[in-house]
């Protein structure tokens, strides 16, 4: 036991003292800031620039007067298309609009120019079209107002018979956002720490140092120590994020914003249900994948073969992440429902089903029980198999190494 904790502490401190660990801690915040900046830039760019000068070709004097009142974009008027086209070619304008038919306006611009925001012009043209149609049909402005107000909107309300009332759209959006954050962290933790423990085991095999280590301690104690050390590093990282996020809550303007926009019952639901389940699935999922990575890492004899060995885990991780993204829009899909009870996928999917209220507490506990049981069984199998596979130096693929390790394990049991 003491030797196992010695290995655990050694793995833990070796990882947290590395520059890679520091980067792993700050990386989510870095990508959050960069992603928010890029997203804001893209959204603004898609709207189109308003600080532009365009030319409008029309003979409608009334329409010209309406367009002159616009401040953005700046509008010039030309008598014909040829004149406007020459201005565009000379880079004097950002584009020109042909209004020879006000019901079918066409805007021309160079393929290399930025988009121009034409929403104000569209509003004016739409209003003019409505007014012209009303005059032609002898409809008054009051009739037009009544027609506009007669538009019907269908409100979608979901019923949860386990509660007195279902969550509204804003509450569901907040819950879904929390689930997405957990899915992102689960993806990051699994891909990072699975690779770390697999590399650690493969490197020890490649340098033949395992033969020295096993002369002084059991293989099972060595592997469990490594796994515990990795999980301790994960828990420290989660603790750091928890402290940082909790600290931001006490910043005055953040606290005020949350209380003004997020109902207290939503915060209570997050703290009492979703966060608790999500954290448990996060921990079980990480431990399960780390156990599998240690098993796969013990099947290769060179560190450079690790990516090929754990590629099967990568497939499951990507599959789980894509299914949980699909669950955002279609949480009642049979694919989502079935996948939520598959232990390798459920840590990704269950938080989204909780957020969308498409799963009851009993089935959440069932999925968690399956995940916990699978984690325990995979860990036991990995430790049991590691005792033989860690001493198998095979030049073949992982299947050959697996067979050789099984043969060695059986021979040891006979002896």
N, C-alpha and C positions, 0 to 999 in steps of 0.2 A: 504493500500500500504506500509506504513512504517513497519507494522508488518511482511509483506511478505519479505521485504528486510532484516529485522532483522533475520528471519529464514534462509534466503539465506546466509547471512554473517556468521551465526553461523555454518551452515553445511559446508560452504566453509573452514573456518579456522579450524574447527574440523578435517577435512580430511587432509588438507595440513600440519598440525602440527603432524600428526601421522607418526610413523615409516613405516607403510604400504605404505603411499604415496611416501615417499623417495625411498622405494624399487621399486615401480611401475615406478618411473622416471628412475632409473638406470638399471632396469631389462633388457630392450631391448639392451642396450650396453653390459651388462654382457653376455646375451645369444648370441649376435653377436660375441663377442670375443671368447666365449667358442665354439660356433657353427663353427666359422671359423677355430679354432684350431683343433677341432674334424674332420671337413671336410678335412683339409689339411693332417691330420694324416691318415685318411682312404684312401685318394687318393694316398698318398705315399705308404701305405701298400699294396694297390691293385696292384701297379706297381711291387711289389716284391723287395726283397733285392738284391743288386748287390755285396755286400761284403760277398760272399759265395764261398765255394769250392765244386766243383762237379766232378764226375768222368764220363768219356766218354768211351764207349766200341765200338771200330771201328777198322777195319783192313785197312782202306783207309789212306795211308801215306800222300797223298796230302792234304786230309781233316785235318789230324792231324797238318800239318804245318800251315794251315790257322787258326785253332783253337788256336794254341800256341801263336799267335800274340795278342790274346785277353787278356785284363787286368782284365775285369770284366764279368762274374764271373771267379774266378781262376779255371783252368781246369787241372785235372789229367787224365791219360790214364791207362786203365786196359785191360788186354788181354781177359777177359771173364766176363760174368754176375755174376758168383758165387763170384769172387773176389771183385767186386764192391759192391755186396750185403752185404758181410761181413763187408766192411768198413762202409757202411751206418748203419748197425746194431751196430757197435762199436762207432758210432757218430763221425767218422773221416771225413765224408763228409756230405753235406746237401742234396745230392741226386745223382743219376747216370742216364745217358742217354744211351739207347740202339740204336746204329746207324747201326745195322746189315742191315737195309733197310733205306738208307738216305732219301727216299721219305716218309717214315712213322716212324719218330723218336718217341720214347716213353721215357718220363722222369719219374723216380720213386723217391718218397720221402716219409718220414714218415707223417702220418696224423697230428702229433703234431708240425711239423716244419713250419717255415714261408715260404711264397711263394718266389721263386727265379725268378729274372728277366732274362728271356731267350731270350729277343728280339734280342740281338746281335748274338746269335747262330742261331736264325731263319733267320736272314738276310743272314748269310754266307751259310746256307743250301739252302735257296731259290735261291741265286745267282748261287750256284753250280748246282742245278737242272736245271736252265735255260741254263747254259753253256753246260751241258751234253746233254740236248735236242737239243740245237743248233748244236752241233757237229754231233749228230745222223742224223739230218735233213739237214746237210750241209748249215747251215745259218751262215752268218758272224756277227761279233759284231755290225757293222754298221746297219745291218738289224734288229738286236734285239733292238737297240736304236730307230730306226724308228717305230718299232712295239709298243714300250712302249709309245712313244710320240703321237701315234695315238689314245690313249684312249680319249673318249668323256665324258665331264662333262656337265650336264644340269644345267643352272643357273636359279633360280626361281626369277622372277621379278613381283611384285604386282603393279597394276595400280590403282591410285586414281584419278578419273576424276574431283574431286573438286579442285585438286592441279595440278600444272604444272608437278610435278614428285612425285613419291611415296617415302616414307622413305626407306633407305637401311636397311640391316640386323642389322648393328651395332646400328643404330638409334632406330629400333624397339626393340632391346634387352634392350637398356637403358630405353625406355618408359615402357617396360614390367617390368623391375626391379623396377621402381618407383611405378608402380601399385601394385606390390607384397608387397612393403614396406607399402603402404597405407592399403592393405588388412590385413596385420599382425597387424598394429596399431588399425585398426577398430575392429578386433577380440579381441585384448587385452582390449581396452577401453570398449567395450560392455559387455564382460564377467565380467569385474571388477566392473564397476560402476553400472551396472544393479543389481548385487548382493548387492552392498553397499546400494542403495536406498531401495531395497526390504527389506533388513535386518533392516534398519532404521525404516521403517513403521511398520513392523511386531513386532519389539521390543517395540515400543510405544504402540501398541495394547496389547501385552502380559503383559505389566506392568500396563495397564489401565491408563497410564498417559495422553492418548489422551482425556479422559473425562475432565481433568483439562485444557488441552491446548484449547479445543474447547469452553470452557467457556469464554475465553478471545479473541478468534479470529476465523475467518471463516476457515472451513476445506479446502476450495479451496485455500485460502491464504497460509495455512500451506504447502499444497502439492506443489503449484507453487514455494514457497520459497525453498523447498527441491530440486526440480528439477533444479531451477536456480543455487543454490549452487553447485550441482553436475556438471552442465555444466560449471560453472566458474572454478571448479577444473580441468576439462578436458581441457579447453582453456588455463589455466596456464601451464599444462603439455605440450600441443602442442607448446605454446610460448617458453618454455624452450628448447624443441627439435629444434625449428626453429632457436633460437639464437645459440645453440651449432653447428648445421649443417652449419649455415651461417659463424660462426667463423672459422670452419675448412677450408672453401673456401679461406680464406685470409692467411692460412699457405702457405709459399712460395712454397714448393715442391708439395703440394696438388694442388695449383692454376696452377702451371706449368704442372702438370700431366693432369689436366682437359683440359687445352687449347691445349695441344699437342695431346690429344686422342679424345676429344669430340668437334665436329664442333660447331661454334657459332650458326648456325641455329637450331641445336638440343637444345641448352640451351634456345634459344628464344622460341621454341615450348613448352618446358617444362614450362617456366614461363608464357607464354601467354594462354596456353590451358589446358594441362593435370593437372598441379598443381592446377590451379584455380578450375576446375571441381571436382577434387579429394578431395580437402579441403571441398568444399560445400557438397558433398555427405557424407564425413566423419562426418561433424557436424550434418546434418539432420539425418543420420543413428543413431548416438549416442543418439540424443534427442528423436527419435522415440522409440528406444529400452528402454531408461530410462523411458519414459512415460508408456510403456507397463509393465515394471518391477514394477513400482509404483502401477499400477492397480492390477497386480497379487499379489504383496506383501500385498495389503490391504485386500485380500481374506483369509489370514491365520492369526491365532491368536497367533502363536508361531514362534520364530525366526528359530527354527530347522526345520520348515516345508517349509522354503523359497526355498531350492534347488528343492523340488518337485514342488512347484508352478511355478517356472521360468524355469522348464525343457523344456517346449514348446519353449521358446525363445532360449534355448541352441540348440535345434534341428534346428531351422531356421538359427542360426549363423553358425553352422557346415555345414549345407547344402549350405549356401551362399559361405562359404570359399572353399568347395570342388568344387562347380561349377566354381568358379573363377580360381581355379587351372586347371580345365578341359579346361577353356577358353584360357589358355596359348597355348595349342597345337591345339585346335579346336574352334576358336572364332566364326565361322559361323555355329556352331551346332544349331539346332532348340531349344534345351534345354537352351543353353546360350542366344539366342535371346529372347525367351519368358521370361526367368528369369530376364533379364535386365529391364523389365517393371513391375516386381513385387516389390513393395516398400520395403518389408522386405529383398529382395535379391539384388536389384539394386545397393546399395552403395558398395557392394563387386565387382560386375561384370562390371559396366560401365567403371571404369578406365582401365580394361583390353581390353575392346572393343575399347576404345579411342586409347590405345597403339597399337593395331593391325590394326587400321584404318578401322574397319568393321562397323562403325556407323557414320552417318553424324551428324553435329552440331544440326540440327533440332530435330532429335530423342534423342539426349543427353538432350536437353532442355525439351522435352516431358517427358522423364524418370525423370528428376529432378523435373518437375512440379508435376508429380504424387507422387513422394517421399515427396515433400514439403507439398502437400495437405493432404497426409496420415498422416504426422507428426502432422499437425495442428488438424485434425479430431481426431486422437488417443489421443492427449493431452487434447482436449476439453472433449472427452468421459471419459478419466481417471479422470480428475478433477471433472466432473459431478457425476461419479459413486462413487468416493472416499468419497463424502459427506455422503453417506449412508453406504457403505461397511466398513468404518473405525470403525463404531460402532456395527458391526455385529460380535459377538463372537460365531462362530459355531464350534462344535466338529467334524463335518463331513468333507467331502472333499471340494475342492474349488468350485465345481459345486453347492453343497448345499449352500455354503456361497454366491455364485453369485445369486442364486434364492432368498435367504432371503433378500439380499441387494436390489434386484429389487422390491420385495414386499414392503420393507420399503420405498423405493424411491417413489413408486406409492402412498402409504398411505400419505406420506408427501405432495405430490402434491395435493391430495384431500383435505387435511386439510388447 
